[in-house]
Amino acid sequence: MPIGGFVLVFLVVLAIFALVTVLKTLFTVRTASAGVVERFGKFNRIVRPGLQILIPFAEQAFIVDLQVKQAQFQVETKTKDNVFVQIPVSVQFQVLDDKIYDAFYRLSSPQKQIESFVFNSILGHVPKLTLDETFDQMSGISIAVKNELDATMSGFGFNILTALVTDIIPDAKVKTAMNDINAAQRSQVAAMARGEAEKILKVKQAEAEAESKALQGKGIAAERQAIIDGLSASIEHFQQGVPGATSEDVMALVLLTQYFDTLRDIGTRGGTNTLFLPNNPGAAADFQTQILAGLRSGIRHDPPAAPPAPANPAA
């Protein structure tokens, strides 16, 4: 191979070496990240975002993400009343800026460690509560898990922002039974409400009916009083116009007139049944005689009550 060929190969190798050296020397750290630099496998320094320089073949950089991360876990446990439930937990955490060294070197798998602490915290709280209490204290369980995680993970360089218990999922049969109980309770409340409404309606109807009967009675009494007043005035006018007429004659004439008016109303009203009446020439006189006889018998059967007789004095 000519000397020129060796020179060309040497230059190519030198260019590749220089390129590798540059790649080993320069690197960038993104925003919301930090770089952990090791020199010959030993921690040397922490570098911040921007362009950084390393000693080629002596130093190595590792990127640590400082952004907030979220881990989701599913914890199965048993409540105090022996109901197995699934509890989804969402944990948001991030590396503390002043504890990057601890976060990078002390834990090999931070998410696994957080999961273990979440399980431990949930299993320490939920078995002490009934199913209903667990639902009522979801926020309290979240706060307790967050505080315990924060106290533990802060020593490893992690900050626990939130630990949310997003749901409590009992067994399907238990959920169905709870829905049935809830539906039965709501049906009971609805039935009680309907009963109270019907009771109020009946009371109001009874009150309205009583008031209607009272008003009807007052109306009938007023009507009868008006009839009596009218008859009294008619008797006086008739006696004045027909000298020698007695009150009994006037009453008989009035009653007979009302009787025929009633028959006329019955005949002209629709839906009236057939009536059979006497049609001989003396029928009117017979009606008058019967009406007066009825009035006299009623007056004789209802005499005014006599005052009680005084007791005989003792001899």
C-alpha positions as CSV (number, residue, x, y, z in Angstrom):
1,M,0.0,0.0,0.0
2,P,1.5,3.4,-0.9
3,I,2.3,5.9,1.8
4,G,-0.6,8.1,0.7
5,G,-3.0,5.3,1.6
6,F,-1.6,4.9,5.0
7,V,-1.9,8.6,5.6
8,L,-5.5,8.6,4.5
9,V,-6.4,5.7,6.8
10,F,-4.6,7.3,9.7
11,L,-6.5,10.6,9.1
12,V,-9.8,8.7,9.0
13,V,-9.0,6.9,12.3
14,L,-7.9,10.2,13.8
15,A,-11.1,11.9,12.8
16,I,-13.3,9.1,14.2
17,F,-11.3,9.3,17.5
18,A,-11.7,13.0,17.6
19,L,-15.4,12.7,17.0
20,V,-15.8,10.1,19.8
21,T,-13.7,12.3,22.1
22,V,-16.0,15.3,21.4
23,L,-19.1,13.2,22.0
24,K,-17.6,11.9,25.3
25,T,-16.6,15.5,26.3
26,L,-19.8,17.5,25.5
27,F,-23.3,16.7,26.6
28,T,-26.4,18.7,27.5
29,V,-28.8,18.6,30.5
30,R,-32.5,19.4,29.8
31,T,-34.6,21.8,31.8
32,A,-36.3,20.1,34.9
33,S,-33.4,17.6,34.9
34,A,-30.0,17.3,36.6
35,G,-26.9,15.4,35.8
36,V,-25.0,13.1,38.1
37,V,-21.3,12.9,37.0
38,E,-19.1,10.0,38.1
39,R,-15.3,9.9,37.6
40,F,-13.9,6.4,37.2
41,G,-17.2,5.1,38.8
42,K,-17.1,7.4,41.8
43,F,-19.5,10.3,42.4
44,N,-17.9,13.6,41.4
45,R,-20.5,16.3,41.0
46,I,-24.1,17.3,40.1
47,V,-24.5,19.5,37.0
48,R,-27.4,21.7,36.0
49,P,-29.3,22.2,32.7
50,G,-27.2,23.4,29.8
51,L,-24.1,22.4,27.9
52,Q,-21.6,20.5,30.1
53,I,-18.1,19.2,29.6
54,L,-16.7,15.9,30.8
55,I,-13.2,14.5,30.9
56,P,-13.1,12.0,28.0
57,F,-12.9,8.3,29.0
58,A,-12.7,9.3,32.7
59,E,-16.1,10.8,33.5
60,Q,-19.7,9.6,32.8
61,A,-23.0,11.4,33.3
62,F,-26.4,10.2,34.3
63,I,-29.6,12.2,33.9
64,V,-32.1,12.5,36.8
65,D,-35.6,13.7,36.0
66,L,-36.9,16.4,38.4
67,Q,-40.4,16.5,36.9
68,V,-43.5,15.3,38.9
69,K,-44.3,11.7,38.2
70,Q,-47.4,9.7,38.9
71,A,-47.6,6.0,40.0
72,Q,-50.9,4.1,40.2
73,F,-51.4,1.1,42.4
74,Q,-54.3,-1.3,43.1
75,V,-54.4,-2.5,46.8
76,E,-56.7,-5.3,47.8
77,T,-57.6,-5.6,51.5
78,K,-60.4,-6.6,53.8
79,T,-62.6,-4.2,55.9
80,K,-63.6,-4.6,59.5
81,D,-66.9,-6.2,58.5
82,N,-65.1,-8.8,56.3
83,V,-65.7,-7.3,52.9
84,F,-62.9,-7.5,50.4
85,V,-62.3,-4.3,48.4
86,Q,-60.0,-3.0,45.7
87,I,-58.6,0.4,46.5
88,P,-56.9,2.3,43.6
89,V,-54.3,4.8,44.8
90,S,-52.6,7.4,42.7
91,V,-49.3,8.8,44.0
92,Q,-47.6,11.9,42.6
93,F,-44.0,12.4,43.6
94,Q,-40.8,14.1,42.4
95,V,-37.1,14.2,43.3
96,L,-36.1,16.9,45.8
97,D,-33.7,19.3,44.2
98,D,-31.4,19.4,47.2
99,K,-31.4,15.6,47.6
100,I,-30.5,14.4,44.1
101,Y,-27.6,12.3,45.4
102,D,-29.9,10.3,47.7
103,A,-32.6,9.9,45.1
104,F,-30.1,8.5,42.6
105,Y,-28.0,6.3,44.8
106,R,-30.1,5.1,47.7
107,L,-33.0,3.6,45.9
108,S,-32.6,1.3,42.9
109,S,-36.4,1.2,42.1
110,P,-38.2,4.1,43.7
111,Q,-41.6,3.2,42.3
112,K,-41.4,-0.3,43.8
113,Q,-40.5,1.2,47.1
114,I,-43.4,3.6,47.0
115,E,-45.8,0.8,46.1
116,S,-44.6,-1.2,49.2
117,F,-45.2,1.8,51.5
118,V,-48.6,2.4,50.0
119,F,-49.6,-1.2,50.6
120,N,-48.3,-1.0,54.1
121,S,-50.2,2.2,54.9
122,I,-53.5,1.1,53.4
123,L,-53.4,-2.3,55.2
124,G,-52.8,-0.4,58.4
125,H,-56.0,1.7,58.1
126,V,-58.7,0.0,56.1
127,P,-59.0,-3.2,58.2
128,K,-59.9,-1.1,61.2
129,L,-62.9,0.4,59.4
130,T,-66.2,-1.0,58.2
131,L,-67.2,-0.7,54.5
132,D,-69.4,2.3,55.1
133,E,-66.7,4.0,57.2
134,T,-64.2,3.4,54.5
135,F,-66.4,5.2,52.0
136,D,-66.9,8.0,54.5
137,Q,-63.2,8.4,55.3
138,M,-61.7,8.2,51.8
139,S,-60.1,11.7,52.2
140,G,-58.8,10.8,55.6
141,I,-57.2,7.7,54.2
142,S,-55.6,9.7,51.4
143,I,-54.1,12.2,53.9
144,A,-52.8,9.4,56.2
145,V,-51.1,7.6,53.2
146,K,-49.6,10.9,52.0
147,N,-48.2,11.8,55.4
148,E,-46.7,8.4,56.0
149,L,-45.2,8.2,52.5
150,D,-43.8,11.7,52.8
151,A,-42.2,11.0,56.1
152,T,-40.5,7.9,54.8
153,M,-39.6,8.9,51.2
154,S,-38.2,12.3,52.1
155,G,-35.1,10.5,53.6
156,F,-34.5,8.9,50.2
157,G,-34.7,12.3,48.4
158,F,-38.3,12.1,47.2
159,N,-41.2,14.5,47.9
160,I,-44.7,13.0,47.9
161,L,-47.1,15.6,46.6
162,T,-50.4,13.7,46.8
163,A,-51.6,10.2,47.5
164,L,-55.2,10.0,46.3
165,V,-57.5,7.1,47.1
166,T,-59.5,7.5,43.9
167,D,-62.2,4.8,44.5
168,I,-63.3,1.9,46.7
169,I,-64.4,-1.1,44.7
170,P,-66.1,-3.9,46.7
171,D,-67.0,-7.2,45.3
172,A,-69.8,-7.2,42.6
173,K,-72.2,-9.1,44.9
174,V,-71.6,-6.7,47.7
175,K,-72.2,-3.7,45.4
176,T,-75.4,-5.3,44.2
177,A,-76.6,-5.9,47.7
178,M,-75.7,-2.3,48.7
179,N,-77.7,-1.0,45.7
180,D,-80.7,-3.2,46.7
181,I,-80.5,-1.8,50.3
182,N,-80.4,1.7,49.0
183,A,-83.2,1.1,46.6
184,A,-85.3,-0.4,49.4
185,Q,-84.7,2.5,51.7
186,R,-85.6,5.0,49.0
187,S,-88.8,3.0,48.2
188,Q,-89.7,3.1,51.9
189,V,-89.1,6.8,52.1
190,A,-91.2,7.3,48.9
191,A,-94.0,5.1,50.4
192,M,-94.0,7.2,53.6
193,A,-94.1,10.4,51.6
194,R,-97.0,9.1,49.5
195,G,-98.9,8.0,52.7
196,E,-98.4,11.4,54.2
197,A,-99.7,13.0,51.0
198,E,-102.7,10.8,50.9
199,K,-103.4,11.5,54.6
200,I,-103.2,15.2,54.1
201,L,-105.4,15.0,51.0
202,K,-108.1,13.0,52.9
203,V,-108.0,15.3,55.9
204,K,-108.4,18.3,53.5
205,Q,-111.2,16.5,51.7
206,A,-112.9,15.8,55.0
207,E,-112.5,19.4,56.2
208,A,-113.9,20.6,52.8
209,E,-116.8,18.2,53.0
210,A,-117.6,19.2,56.6
211,E,-117.5,22.9,55.6
212,S,-119.6,22.2,52.6
213,K,-122.2,20.3,54.7
214,A,-122.2,23.2,57.2
215,L,-122.8,25.7,54.5
216,Q,-125.4,23.5,52.9
217,G,-127.2,23.3,56.2
218,K,-127.1,27.0,56.6
219,G,-128.5,27.4,53.1
220,I,-131.3,25.0,53.8
221,A,-132.1,26.7,57.0
222,A,-132.1,30.1,55.3
223,E,-134.3,28.8,52.5
224,R,-136.8,27.4,55.0
225,Q,-136.8,30.6,56.9
226,A,-137.4,32.5,53.7
227,I,-140.3,30.1,52.8
228,I,-141.8,30.6,56.2
229,D,-141.5,34.4,56.0
230,G,-143.0,34.3,52.5
231,L,-145.9,32.1,53.6
232,S,-146.6,34.3,56.6
233,A,-146.8,37.4,54.3
234,S,-148.9,35.6,51.8
235,I,-151.4,34.5,54.5
236,E,-151.7,38.0,55.8
237,H,-152.3,39.5,52.2
238,F,-154.8,36.7,51.4
239,Q,-156.8,37.3,54.6
240,Q,-156.9,41.0,53.9
241,G,-158.1,40.5,50.3
242,V,-160.6,37.7,51.1
243,P,-162.6,38.5,54.2
244,G,-163.6,35.6,56.3
245,A,-160.7,33.3,55.1
246,T,-159.0,31.4,57.8
247,S,-155.3,30.7,58.1
248,E,-156.0,27.0,57.5
249,D,-157.8,27.8,54.2
250,V,-154.8,29.9,53.0
251,M,-152.3,27.2,54.0
252,A,-154.3,24.6,52.1
253,L,-154.4,26.7,49.0
254,V,-150.6,27.4,49.2
255,L,-149.7,23.8,49.8
256,L,-151.9,22.7,46.9
257,T,-150.3,25.2,44.6
258,Q,-146.8,24.0,45.6
259,Y,-147.9,20.4,45.0
260,F,-149.0,21.1,41.4
261,D,-145.9,23.2,40.8
262,T,-143.8,20.2,41.9
263,L,-145.7,17.9,39.5
264,R,-145.1,20.4,36.6
265,D,-141.4,20.4,37.4
266,I,-141.2,16.6,37.5
267,G,-143.0,16.4,34.2
268,T,-140.8,18.8,32.4
269,R,-137.5,17.5,33.7
270,G,-135.7,15.0,31.5
271,G,-135.2,11.3,32.5
272,T,-138.3,11.4,34.8
273,N,-140.1,8.0,35.3
274,T,-143.8,7.6,34.6
275,L,-146.2,8.8,37.3
276,F,-149.8,7.7,37.7
277,L,-152.1,10.4,39.2
278,P,-155.9,10.5,39.7
279,N,-157.7,12.5,37.1
280,N,-161.3,12.7,38.4
281,P,-162.9,16.1,39.0
282,G,-162.6,15.8,42.8
283,A,-158.9,14.9,42.8
284,A,-157.8,18.4,43.7
285,A,-160.1,18.5,46.7
286,D,-158.9,15.0,47.8
287,F,-155.2,16.2,47.5
288,Q,-156.1,19.3,49.6
289,T,-157.9,17.2,52.3
290,Q,-155.0,14.7,52.5
291,I,-152.3,17.4,52.8
292,L,-154.2,19.2,55.6
293,A,-154.8,15.9,57.4
294,G,-151.1,15.2,57.2
295,L,-150.2,18.6,58.6
296,R,-152.7,18.3,61.4
297,S,-151.4,14.8,62.4
298,G,-147.8,16.1,62.4
299,I,-148.8,19.0,64.6
300,R,-150.6,16.7,67.0
301,H,-147.7,14.2,67.1
302,D,-145.1,16.8,67.9
303,P,-146.6,18.8,70.9
304,P,-144.3,21.3,72.7
305,A,-142.6,19.9,75.7
306,A,-144.4,20.7,78.9
307,P,-142.3,22.1,81.8
308,P,-141.6,19.7,84.6
309,A,-144.1,19.6,87.4
310,P,-142.9,20.8,90.8
311,A,-142.1,18.2,93.4
312,N,-144.7,17.7,96.2
313,P,-143.5,19.1,99.5
314,A,-143.0,16.6,102.2
315,A,-145.9,16.4,104.6
